[in-house]
Amino acid sequence: MKPVTVTSNGTRNGVEDSRADIRTPALWGVVRFEPGAERRVRDTMITFDSAASADLFAIENGWHDYQVTPLFFFVENVSRQVGGRSQLEAALARAARRPGPR
């Protein structure tokens, strides 16, 4: 399976695609796979500020079979704040308290 690159210009892996995900990831994570052809998930590490920092984490920890992935949260009206996650944390707290079905 080829990894999908999330972009903001409507492309998927560099090719124009109407199905491309144009959301901006709030954070990034890295998934490590068990050895073997089945690629079963061994573990996941989340909350990196960039794909590069998630990739660096995997490399520095000797992970050989892994995939960096964007993380999205089911919250309303979240905008990325430079220098911190306070806005995201506040939105997550509001979503957790929101009444009704999800």
MODELLER restraints for C-alpha pairs under 7 A, 6 or more apart:
rsr = mdl.restraints
at = mdl.atoms
rsr.add(forms.Gaussian(group=physical.xy_distance, feature=features.Distance(at['CA:4:A'], at['CA:12:A']), mean=6.51, stdev=0.5))
rsr.add(forms.Gaussian(group=physical.xy_distance, feature=features.Distance(at['CA:4:A'], at['CA:13:A']), mean=6.03, stdev=0.5))
rsr.add(forms.Gaussian(group=physical.xy_distance, feature=features.Distance(at['CA:5:A'], at['CA:12:A']), mean=5.97, stdev=0.5))
rsr.add(forms.Gaussian(group=physical.xy_distance, feature=features.Distance(at['CA:5:A'], at['CA:13:A']), mean=5.24, stdev=0.5))
rsr.add(forms.Gaussian(group=physical.xy_distance, feature=features.Distance(at['CA:6:A'], at['CA:12:A']), mean=6.82, stdev=0.5))
rsr.add(forms.Gaussian(group=physical.xy_distance, feature=features.Distance(at['CA:6:A'], at['CA:21:A']), mean=5.85, stdev=0.5))
rsr.add(forms.Gaussian(group=physical.xy_distance, feature=features.Distance(at['CA:6:A'], at['CA:22:A']), mean=6.57, stdev=0.5))
rsr.add(forms.Gaussian(group=physical.xy_distance, feature=features.Distance(at['CA:7:A'], at['CA:21:A']), mean=6.76, stdev=0.5))
rsr.add(forms.Gaussian(group=physical.xy_distance, feature=features.Distance(at['CA:7:A'], at['CA:22:A']), mean=5.54, stdev=0.5))
rsr.add(forms.Gaussian(group=physical.xy_distance, feature=features.Distance(at['CA:8:A'], at['CA:22:A']), mean=4.66, stdev=0.5))
rsr.add(forms.Gaussian(group=physical.xy_distance, feature=features.Distance(at['CA:8:A'], at['CA:23:A']), mean=6.73, stdev=0.5))
rsr.add(forms.Gaussian(group=physical.xy_distance, feature=features.Distance(at['CA:8:A'], at['CA:24:A']), mean=6.88, stdev=0.5))
rsr.add(forms.Gaussian(group=physical.xy_distance, feature=features.Distance(at['CA:9:A'], at['CA:22:A']), mean=6.65, stdev=0.5))
rsr.add(forms.Gaussian(group=physical.xy_distance, feature=features.Distance(at['CA:10:A'], at['CA:16:A']), mean=6.22, stdev=0.5))
rsr.add(forms.Gaussian(group=physical.xy_distance, feature=features.Distance(at['CA:10:A'], at['CA:17:A']), mean=6.08, stdev=0.5))
rsr.add(forms.Gaussian(group=physical.xy_distance, feature=features.Distance(at['CA:10:A'], at['CA:18:A']), mean=6.44, stdev=0.5))
rsr.add(forms.Gaussian(group=physical.xy_distance, feature=features.Distance(at['CA:10:A'], at['CA:20:A']), mean=5.38, stdev=0.5))
rsr.add(forms.Gaussian(group=physical.xy_distance, feature=features.Distance(at['CA:10:A'], at['CA:22:A']), mean=5.92, stdev=0.5))
rsr.add(forms.Gaussian(group=physical.xy_distance, feature=features.Distance(at['CA:11:A'], at['CA:17:A']), mean=5.12, stdev=0.5))
rsr.add(forms.Gaussian(group=physical.xy_distance, feature=features.Distance(at['CA:11:A'], at['CA:20:A']), mean=5.53, stdev=0.5))
rsr.add(forms.Gaussian(group=physical.xy_distance, feature=features.Distance(at['CA:12:A'], at['CA:20:A']), mean=5.11, stdev=0.5))
rsr.add(forms.Gaussian(group=physical.xy_distance, feature=features.Distance(at['CA:25:A'], at['CA:70:A']), mean=5.40, stdev=0.5))
rsr.add(forms.Gaussian(group=physical.xy_distance, feature=features.Distance(at['CA:25:A'], at['CA:71:A']), mean=5.63, stdev=0.5))
rsr.add(forms.Gaussian(group=physical.xy_distance, feature=features.Distance(at['CA:25:A'], at['CA:72:A']), mean=5.70, stdev=0.5))
rsr.add(forms.Gaussian(group=physical.xy_distance, feature=features.Distance(at['CA:26:A'], at['CA:71:A']), mean=6.20, stdev=0.5))
rsr.add(forms.Gaussian(group=physical.xy_distance, feature=features.Distance(at['CA:26:A'], at['CA:72:A']), mean=6.00, stdev=0.5))
rsr.add(forms.Gaussian(group=physical.xy_distance, feature=features.Distance(at['CA:26:A'], at['CA:80:A']), mean=6.76, stdev=0.5))
rsr.add(forms.Gaussian(group=physical.xy_distance, feature=features.Distance(at['CA:27:A'], at['CA:47:A']), mean=5.51, stdev=0.5))
rsr.add(forms.Gaussian(group=physical.xy_distance, feature=features.Distance(at['CA:27:A'], at['CA:48:A']), mean=5.67, stdev=0.5))
rsr.add(forms.Gaussian(group=physical.xy_distance, feature=features.Distance(at['CA:27:A'], at['CA:49:A']), mean=5.27, stdev=0.5))
rsr.add(forms.Gaussian(group=physical.xy_distance, feature=features.Distance(at['CA:27:A'], at['CA:50:A']), mean=6.62, stdev=0.5))
rsr.add(forms.Gaussian(group=physical.xy_distance, feature=features.Distance(at['CA:27:A'], at['CA:70:A']), mean=6.28, stdev=0.5))
rsr.add(forms.Gaussian(group=physical.xy_distance, feature=features.Distance(at['CA:27:A'], at['CA:71:A']), mean=5.24, stdev=0.5))
rsr.add(forms.Gaussian(group=physical.xy_distance, feature=features.Distance(at['CA:28:A'], at['CA:46:A']), mean=6.23, stdev=0.5))
rsr.add(forms.Gaussian(group=physical.xy_distance, feature=features.Distance(at['CA:28:A'], at['CA:47:A']), mean=5.68, stdev=0.5))
rsr.add(forms.Gaussian(group=physical.xy_distance, feature=features.Distance(at['CA:28:A'], at['CA:48:A']), mean=4.92, stdev=0.5))
rsr.add(forms.Gaussian(group=physical.xy_distance, feature=features.Distance(at['CA:28:A'], at['CA:49:A']), mean=6.17, stdev=0.5))
rsr.add(forms.Gaussian(group=physical.xy_distance, feature=features.Distance(at['CA:28:A'], at['CA:50:A']), mean=5.83, stdev=0.5))
rsr.add(forms.Gaussian(group=physical.xy_distance, feature=features.Distance(at['CA:28:A'], at['CA:51:A']), mean=5.74, stdev=0.5))
rsr.add(forms.Gaussian(group=physical.xy_distance, feature=features.Distance(at['CA:28:A'], at['CA:54:A']), mean=6.61, stdev=0.5))
rsr.add(forms.Gaussian(group=physical.xy_distance, feature=features.Distance(at['CA:28:A'], at['CA:69:A']), mean=5.81, stdev=0.5))
rsr.add(forms.Gaussian(group=physical.xy_distance, feature=features.Distance(at['CA:28:A'], at['CA:70:A']), mean=4.55, stdev=0.5))
rsr.add(forms.Gaussian(group=physical.xy_distance, feature=features.Distance(at['CA:28:A'], at['CA:71:A']), mean=5.18, stdev=0.5))
rsr.add(forms.Gaussian(group=physical.xy_distance, feature=features.Distance(at['CA:29:A'], at['CA:45:A']), mean=5.64, stdev=0.5))
rsr.add(forms.Gaussian(group=physical.xy_distance, feature=features.Distance(at['CA:29:A'], at['CA:46:A']), mean=4.01, stdev=0.5))
rsr.add(forms.Gaussian(group=physical.xy_distance, feature=features.Distance(at['CA:29:A'], at['CA:47:A']), mean=5.90, stdev=0.5))
rsr.add(forms.Gaussian(group=physical.xy_distance, feature=features.Distance(at['CA:29:A'], at['CA:48:A']), mean=6.06, stdev=0.5))
rsr.add(forms.Gaussian(group=physical.xy_distance, feature=features.Distance(at['CA:29:A'], at['CA:54:A']), mean=6.01, stdev=0.5))
rsr.add(forms.Gaussian(group=physical.xy_distance, feature=features.Distance(at['CA:29:A'], at['CA:68:A']), mean=5.77, stdev=0.5))
rsr.add(forms.Gaussian(group=physical.xy_distance, feature=features.Distance(at['CA:29:A'], at['CA:69:A']), mean=5.33, stdev=0.5))
rsr.add(forms.Gaussian(group=physical.xy_distance, feature=features.Distance(at['CA:29:A'], at['CA:70:A']), mean=6.29, stdev=0.5))
rsr.add(forms.Gaussian(group=physical.xy_distance, feature=features.Distance(at['CA:29:A'], at['CA:71:A']), mean=6.51, stdev=0.5))
rsr.add(forms.Gaussian(group=physical.xy_distance, feature=features.Distance(at['CA:30:A'], at['CA:44:A']), mean=5.81, stdev=0.5))
rsr.add(forms.Gaussian(group=physical.xy_distance, feature=features.Distance(at['CA:30:A'], at['CA:45:A']), mean=5.40, stdev=0.5))
rsr.add(forms.Gaussian(group=physical.xy_distance, feature=features.Distance(at['CA:30:A'], at['CA:46:A']), mean=6.35, stdev=0.5))
rsr.add(forms.Gaussian(group=physical.xy_distance, feature=features.Distance(at['CA:30:A'], at['CA:54:A']), mean=5.89, stdev=0.5))
rsr.add(forms.Gaussian(group=physical.xy_distance, feature=features.Distance(at['CA:30:A'], at['CA:66:A']), mean=6.71, stdev=0.5))
rsr.add(forms.Gaussian(group=physical.xy_distance, feature=features.Distance(at['CA:30:A'], at['CA:67:A']), mean=5.60, stdev=0.5))
rsr.add(forms.Gaussian(group=physical.xy_distance, feature=features.Distance(at['CA:30:A'], at['CA:68:A']), mean=4.31, stdev=0.5))
rsr.add(forms.Gaussian(group=physical.xy_distance, feature=features.Distance(at['CA:30:A'], at['CA:69:A']), mean=5.93, stdev=0.5))
rsr.add(forms.Gaussian(group=physical.xy_distance, feature=features.Distance(at['CA:31:A'], at['CA:41:A']), mean=6.82, stdev=0.5))
rsr.add(forms.Gaussian(group=physical.xy_distance, feature=features.Distance(at['CA:31:A'], at['CA:43:A']), mean=6.11, stdev=0.5))
rsr.add(forms.Gaussian(group=physical.xy_distance, feature=features.Distance(at['CA:31:A'], at['CA:44:A']), mean=4.46, stdev=0.5))
rsr.add(forms.Gaussian(group=physical.xy_distance, feature=features.Distance(at['CA:31:A'], at['CA:45:A']), mean=6.55, stdev=0.5))
rsr.add(forms.Gaussian(group=physical.xy_distance, feature=features.Distance(at['CA:31:A'], at['CA:66:A']), mean=5.38, stdev=0.5))
rsr.add(forms.Gaussian(group=physical.xy_distance, feature=features.Distance(at['CA:31:A'], at['CA:67:A']), mean=5.29, stdev=0.5))
rsr.add(forms.Gaussian(group=physical.xy_distance, feature=features.Distance(at['CA:31:A'], at['CA:68:A']), mean=6.39, stdev=0.5))
rsr.add(forms.Gaussian(group=physical.xy_distance, feature=features.Distance(at['CA:32:A'], at['CA:41:A']), mean=5.98, stdev=0.5))
rsr.add(forms.Gaussian(group=physical.xy_distance, feature=features.Distance(at['CA:32:A'], at['CA:42:A']), mean=5.52, stdev=0.5))
rsr.add(forms.Gaussian(group=physical.xy_distance, feature=features.Distance(at['CA:32:A'], at['CA:43:A']), mean=5.44, stdev=0.5))
rsr.add(forms.Gaussian(group=physical.xy_distance, feature=features.Distance(at['CA:32:A'], at['CA:44:A']), mean=6.09, stdev=0.5))
rsr.add(forms.Gaussian(group=physical.xy_distance, feature=features.Distance(at['CA:32:A'], at['CA:63:A']), mean=6.85, stdev=0.5))
rsr.add(forms.Gaussian(group=physical.xy_distance, feature=features.Distance(at['CA:32:A'], at['CA:65:A']), mean=6.06, stdev=0.5))
rsr.add(forms.Gaussian(group=physical.xy_distance, feature=features.Distance(at['CA:32:A'], at['CA:66:A']), mean=4.30, stdev=0.5))
rsr.add(forms.Gaussian(group=physical.xy_distance, feature=features.Distance(at['CA:32:A'], at['CA:67:A']), mean=6.71, stdev=0.5))
rsr.add(forms.Gaussian(group=physical.xy_distance, feature=features.Distance(at['CA:33:A'], at['CA:39:A']), mean=5.31, stdev=0.5))
rsr.add(forms.Gaussian(group=physical.xy_distance, feature=features.Distance(at['CA:33:A'], at['CA:40:A']), mean=5.40, stdev=0.5))
rsr.add(forms.Gaussian(group=physical.xy_distance, feature=features.Distance(at['CA:33:A'], at['CA:41:A']), mean=4.44, stdev=0.5))
rsr.add(forms.Gaussian(group=physical.xy_distance, feature=features.Distance(at['CA:33:A'], at['CA:42:A']), mean=4.88, stdev=0.5))
rsr.add(forms.Gaussian(group=physical.xy_distance, feature=features.Distance(at['CA:33:A'], at['CA:65:A']), mean=5.62, stdev=0.5))
rsr.add(forms.Gaussian(group=physical.xy_distance, feature=features.Distance(at['CA:33:A'], at['CA:66:A']), mean=5.78, stdev=0.5))
rsr.add(forms.Gaussian(group=physical.xy_distance, feature=features.Distance(at['CA:34:A'], at['CA:40:A']), mean=5.45, stdev=0.5))
rsr.add(forms.Gaussian(group=physical.xy_distance, feature=features.Distance(at['CA:34:A'], at['CA:41:A']), mean=6.07, stdev=0.5))
rsr.add(forms.Gaussian(group=physical.xy_distance, feature=features.Distance(at['CA:34:A'], at['CA:42:A']), mean=5.18, stdev=0.5))
rsr.add(forms.Gaussian(group=physical.xy_distance, feature=features.Distance(at['CA:48:A'], at['CA:54:A']), mean=5.65, stdev=0.5))
rsr.add(forms.Gaussian(group=physical.xy_distance, feature=features.Distance(at['CA:51:A'], at['CA:68:A']), mean=6.46, stdev=0.5))
rsr.add(forms.Gaussian(group=physical.xy_distance, feature=features.Distance(at['CA:54:A'], at['CA:68:A']), mean=6.45, stdev=0.5))
rsr.add(forms.Gaussian(group=physical.xy_distance, feature=features.Distance(at['CA:55:A'], at['CA:68:A']), mean=6.35, stdev=0.5))
rsr.add(forms.Gaussian(group=physical.xy_distance, feature=features.Distance(at['CA:75:A'], at['CA:91:A']), mean=6.24, stdev=0.5))
rsr.add(forms.Gaussian(group=physical.xy_distance, feature=features.Distance(at['CA:75:A'], at['CA:92:A']), mean=6.26, stdev=0.5))
rsr.add(forms.Gaussian(group=physical.xy_distance, feature=features.Distance(at['CA:75:A'], at['CA:95:A']), mean=5.84, stdev=0.5))
rsr.add(forms.Gaussian(group=physical.xy_distance, feature=features.Distance(at['CA:78:A'], at['CA:88:A']), mean=6.17, stdev=0.5))
rsr.add(forms.Gaussian(group=physical.xy_distance, feature=features.Distance(at['CA:78:A'], at['CA:91:A']), mean=6.58, stdev=0.5))
rsr.add(forms.Gaussian(group=physical.xy_distance, feature=features.Distance(at['CA:81:A'], at['CA:87:A']), mean=6.65, stdev=0.5))
